Amino acid sequence: MKRVLSVASEAVPLIKTGGLADVGGALPAALKGQGWEMRVMIPAYRGILKKLKSPKPVWESESLYGGPARLVLGKAGGMEVLALQADHLFDRDGGPYSEDGRDYPDNAERFAALSFVAAEIAREGAGRWQPDLVHCHDWQTGLVPWYLRGTGIPTVMTIHNIAFQGRFGRDKLAALGLQTWDFTREGVEFWGDISTLKAGLVAASAITTVSPRYADELMRGEFGMGLEGVIQARAGDLHGILNGIDLEVWNPETDPEVTSFSAAKPGGKTKNRKALETEFDLDVPGPLAILISRLTPQKGIDLLAPALGPYLEAGGGLAVLGSGDGWAEDAMRDLAARHPDRVGVKIGYDEALSHRMYAGGDAVLVPSRFEPCGLTQLYGLRYGCLPVVSAVGGLADTVVGATPATEAAGASTGIVFHPVDDLALRQALMKLIALYADRKGWAAMQRQAMKTDWGWDGSAARYAALYDALLAR
């Protein structure tokens, strides 16, 4: 069995703030059938070690960035975890990256420590286990490929969201174990700062993104966020591999949170819809859309208020679950106050409620300005909650927009709009009204959506093929 070390800042079921954690937690099981044994290395944030089964130390250091550290091997959710315990870096009251909305001032050192230990394990092993390859995720692990330059150990760098680039001042060079000659245009320098993401992109054996379309988009200035030139230079080593979802966790036939239904037996969908209206105190004669999202400009939240009017007047409704920027939360509350029977809002996040929303919703709105992959639309497809999405990234890769051609072929699974502005969203919502009115056609679209397979098997096979190709070089 070939061995791969996956290094990430979060992984389900131990710690999650976004889609990165879903990938980190899902890949190990998916890769087993592909001949690869994966161990996941993450920081031991407060409470992490208590979640591990059969923990045992396999590596330790008296001094790692200012304090003692050890690597603890254990199991969680069926995966083997290497948790980096360095309490001076990771045992904190706040989240993984920030507290009270402010990034920790030592984030550069915290994740350089993670990267340094990962590179050490790649070179020397831990507990008689040594990887053949290292898979790194986002800026928090971007220094791993840089530290491993010249060793011959293959590395993969995955971009989950290029908006987060790990930028720190030049004064951090020594603290991160970097030399002045590393700080060049061809190295870690990025507009006068250090970028740990750029370091990974420059040094990794291969780069992946979480959808094919996002890989193409990152070579363009409107999406590359200053790194498009670096991506263009590595185009031959760039691979777009879609994320998948856990088909057992997200299964409307067995989901304990909902009334069971399926593509073949859709009756339970109606009961879930009624329950959702009751939960949000709504009375909606037309389609009930849901929005489950971070409330930020990236997610197109500012487009909703100017786009919703005609849709609501035509009988549509909206249930919102999310949190984010203060202005966006206020905008959602204002919508609910102005349309009390048609718009319901719950600020925060509730995993069980999200399942009930997918089960009861008719459509899920994802009007993102950019979306590397997106999981929301995949959950929607699984639950017959048809996605209304902008034509970007993984949204465009996974949703077949309703057009005369796709409807004639019985291939439509949602609504895709472009450009990403309030007019296009308004038009998409009115199209939702029209499609929903054709009950027979709507049911056919739901069946088609629910039959699509966005599990991890296909994606895992692509990752395994990439790993195999890198080992064969």
FIDO-958088 format. One line per field, with one value per residue (C-alpha): x, y, z. Coordinates in pm, whole numbers, plus 50000, padded with zeros to 5 digits. Layout:
<nodes>
X c(X,...)
Y c(Y,...)
Z c(Z,...)
</nodes>
This chain:
<nodes>
X c(50000,50142,50144,50040,50047,49765,49847,49561,49445,49111,48936,48592,48497,48757,48740,48552,48509,48453,48471,48841,48750,48508,48780,49034,48797,48661,48973,49132,48840,48789,49155,49168,49012,49270,49572,49671,49692,49641,49715,49584,49801,49628,49701,49580,49351,49185,48976,49110,49311,49005,48830,49101,49072,49379,49612,49986,50284,50502,50728,50832,51047,51164,51139,50911,50857,50890,50766,50755,50560,50467,50281,49999,49868,49503,49182,48873,48583,48768,49074,49423,49517,49851,49765,50041,50021,50197,49983,50166,50054,49719,49550,49339,48989,48902,48875,49154,49266,49116,48934,48657,48705,49078,49349,49600,49915,50136,49947,50260,50456,50168,50126,50495,50534,50273,50450,50795,50688,50508,50826,51026,50790,50814,51193,51240,50906,50723,50655,50803,50558,50692,50490,50577,50407,50270,49936,49907,49596,49576,49809,49837,50052,50208,50554,50567,50664,50910,51078,51094,51260,51549,51451,51286,50970,50666,50421,50070,49935,49556,49397,49060,49019,49286,49142,49332,49701,49895,50047,50292,50553,50909,51018,50884,51150,51376,51084,50956,51294,51336,51647,51679,51743,51404,51243,51240,50982,51049,51023,50802,50782,50439,50390,50647,50518,50571,50294,50296,50040,50269,50556,50353,50244,50602,50757,50495,50532,50168,49887,49520,49205,48868,48696,48809,48645,48818,49153,49082,48951,49261,49469,49261,49304,48943,48981,49356,49380,49734,49859,49731,50083,50214,49925,49984,50349,50249,49965,50122,50114,49763,49470,49105,48952,48599,48517,48263,48014,47950,47660,47581,47560,47369,47104,46735,46629,46814,46869,46745,46659,46397,46096,46240,46207,46392,46381,46160,45941,45932,45624,45822,45954,45612,45601,45948,45843,45545,45765,46018,45751,45633,45987,46050,45693,45630,45329,45460,45226,45506,45858,46040,46407,46675,47008,47270,47584,47849,47701,47980,48027,48194,47866,47670,47463,47441,47257,46963,46772,46757,46674,46407,46116,45942,46006,45840,45549,45497,45456,45811,45967,46311,46455,46805,47062,47406,47632,47903,47953,47742,47592,47488,47326,47138,47028,46884,46699,46561,46431,46253,46105,45971,45838,45745,45537,45778,46130,46260,46611,46817,47160,47427,47482,47296,47400,47074,46867,47064,46956,46593,46628,46765,46489,46211,46339,46245,46556,46889,47038,47414,47476,47852,48090,48345,48311,48609,48382,48086,47919,47586,47466,47572,47368,47079,47097,47103,46783,46593,46641,46730,47028,47001,47368,47601,47810,48142,48381,48239,47884,47908,48079,47803,47467,47305,47114,46759,46756,46535,46807,46867,46495,46428,46702,46571,46913,46833,46917,46887,46918,47251,47279,47541,47673,47686,47469,47128,46954,47070,46972,46630,46579,46690,46442,46157,46265,46236,45877,45796,45965,45799,45456,45505,45461,45528,45843,45958,45921,46123,46404,46403,46432,46718,46900,46864,47003,47335,47627,47862,48024,48398,48479,48549,48746,48951,49044,49172,49379,49522,49613,49790,49979,50082,50205,50416,50573,50656,50850)
Y c(50000,50337,50609,50972,51236,51490,51813,52052,52308,52133,51802,51656,51526,51701,52067,52248,52605,52534,52293,52226,52021,51806,51720,51652,51414,51235,51158,50892,50651,50724,50652,50314,50146,50313,50153,50453,50476,50835,50984,51332,51577,51871,52102,51981,52273,52276,51962,51776,51517,51418,51323,51078,50706,50514,50817,50760,50994,50914,51221,51499,51808,52011,52336,52412,52781,52867,52564,52184,51982,51628,51442,51218,50933,50839,50760,50969,50897,50597,50798,50791,51131,51284,51570,51826,51914,52246,52414,52747,52765,52590,52563,52879,53002,53121,52949,52789,53116,53403,53521,53783,53842,53921,53692,53566,53779,53467,53281,53284,53099,52868,52725,52737,52503,52269,52281,52229,51915,51779,51821,51654,51354,51333,51320,51106,50939,50909,50591,50378,50533,50747,50882,50838,51167,51476,51642,52001,52215,52596,52864,52710,52428,52612,52606,52224,52198,52484,52311,51986,52134,51920,51613,51425,51378,51452,51714,51815,52163,52202,52546,52544,52922,53148,53447,53327,53360,53354,53699,53818,54092,54044,54075,53720,53559,53435,53329,53107,52950,53135,53306,53642,53460,53291,53635,53677,53706,53340,53246,53342,53718,53853,54228,54304,54042,53673,53450,53097,52995,53121,52927,52610,52689,52752,52451,52173,51886,51935,52179,52090,52295,52167,52190,52193,52530,52692,52569,52753,53063,53100,53186,53501,53827,53849,53522,53473,53756,53846,53489,53427,53461,53194,52965,53025,52935,52603,52528,52196,52080,52208,51970,52046,51767,51812,51769,51504,51464,51188,50996,50826,51144,51323,51066,51169,50805,50750,51103,51097,51468,51441,51249,50986,51030,50941,50999,50690,50775,51157,51189,51272,51588,51753,51671,51816,52131,52180,52121,52375,52640,52580,52599,52935,53059,53106,53087,53043,52955,52922,52776,52788,52867,52823,52998,52825,53032,53251,53599,53773,53957,53648,53464,53737,53823,54188,54082,53931,54239,54410,54082,53929,54172,54030,53673,53731,53916,53618,53383,53271,53239,53223,53059,53174,53009,53164,53417,53652,54023,54246,54440,54114,53976,54304,54290,53942,54049,54350,54127,53910,54214,54354,54019,53826,53556,53500,53537,53363,53409,53225,53377,53122,52767,52448,52128,51945,52241,52251,51893,51986,52285,52082,51826,52086,52345,52350,52537,52638,52976,53002,53342,53342,53580,53300,52945,52706,52401,52450,52174,52349,52279,51913,51868,52039,51801,51503,51622,51738,52099,52239,52475,52831,52915,53161,53027,53014,52747,52420,52554,52559,52218,52042,52200,52152,52472,52455,52558,52444,52196,52049,52033,51851,51602,51562,51667,51985,51983,52352,52712,52870,53246,53489,53753,53767,54070,54146,54164,53814,53680,53847,53682,53345,53372,53451,53149,52949,53071,52959,52619,52545,52621,52328,52062,51769,51927,52030,51675,51544,51791,51684,51317,51395,51596,51325,51061,51242,51091,51339,51095,51070,50760,50940,51220,50976,50784,51107,51193,50840,50861,51191,51047,50744,50965,51174,50864,50732,51045)
Z c(50000,49897,50160,50142,50415,50385,50570,50642,50895,50945,50877,50952,51207,51423,51318,51042,50923,50552,50260,50314,50621,50421,50171,50444,50619,50312,50107,50332,50307,49938,49858,50031,49731,49507,49674,49885,50263,50377,50717,50793,50984,51153,51447,51787,51859,52201,52249,51945,52137,52341,52016,51910,51972,52090,52089,52114,52063,51760,51743,51975,51997,52295,52101,51810,51747,52112,52300,52324,52070,51994,51722,51842,51624,51672,51490,51425,51194,51052,50945,51091,51230,51320,51555,51618,51985,52050,52313,52290,51926,51906,52249,52238,52320,51968,51632,51429,51272,51470,51778,51783,51410,51438,51300,51554,51520,51512,51238,51023,51290,51385,51036,50953,51251,51105,50769,50923,51112,50804,50601,50880,50879,50500,50524,50835,50911,51243,51437,51156,50907,50625,50330,49966,49883,50065,49978,50104,50136,50107,50242,50588,50442,50148,50305,50303,49932,49980,50275,50073,49764,49644,49847,49562,49771,49549,49673,49565,49645,49642,49613,49788,49768,49620,49805,50114,50032,50359,50322,50587,50610,50493,50855,50907,50683,50961,51180,50898,50835,50506,50368,50197,49870,49901,49885,49507,49232,49149,49516,49808,49741,49650,49607,49875,50120,50181,50044,50178,49915,49640,49797,49760,49406,49296,49467,49450,49205,49099,49171,49195,49232,49346,49007,48642,48571,48868,48733,48408,48586,48804,48498,48448,48632,48751,48942,49004,49259,49162,49132,48780,48635,48872,48777,48406,48447,48609,48364,48264,48626,48703,48751,48829,49040,49168,49534,49624,49908,50159,50007,50338,50544,50270,50185,50190,50222,50551,50688,51051,51036,50761,50637,50403,50026,49706,49332,49297,49600,49621,49843,50157,49991,50029,50401,50448,50265,50499,50804,50680,50628,50984,51124,50955,51008,50635,50405,50051,49760,49504,49517,49850,49793,50057,50112,50331,50313,50462,50434,50243,49911,49759,49803,49621,49928,49825,49507,49691,49810,49469,49292,49516,49478,49167,49282,49619,49457,49225,49522,49590,49934,50091,50405,50504,50731,50770,50933,50822,50770,50991,50702,50532,50846,50886,50520,50570,50886,50699,50419,50673,50848,50520,50395,50714,50544,50257,50403,50715,50854,51114,51179,51270,51161,51250,51069,51145,51025,50702,50630,50692,50462,50171,50224,50238,49994,49628,49517,49670,49579,49519,49354,49418,49244,49247,49380,49364,49388,49616,49811,49866,49515,49544,49861,49684,49388,49623,49795,49485,49594,49252,49242,49110,49055,48890,48602,48789,48913,49037,49016,48637,48638,48834,48746,48404,48344,48212,47845,47556,47456,47803,47878,47548,47640,47996,48127,48324,48695,48785,48670,48572,48527,48396,48448,48826,48893,49041,48701,48604,48947,48920,48580,48720,49006,48765,48560,48883,48919,48562,48589,48922,48773,48532,48798,48566,48424,48772,48904,48609,48687,49050,48953,48716,48983,49245,49010,48959,49150,49316,49558,49615,49407,49080,49244,49452,49136,48979,49287,49294,48925,48989,49287,49080,48797,49036,49190,48844,48745)
</nodes>
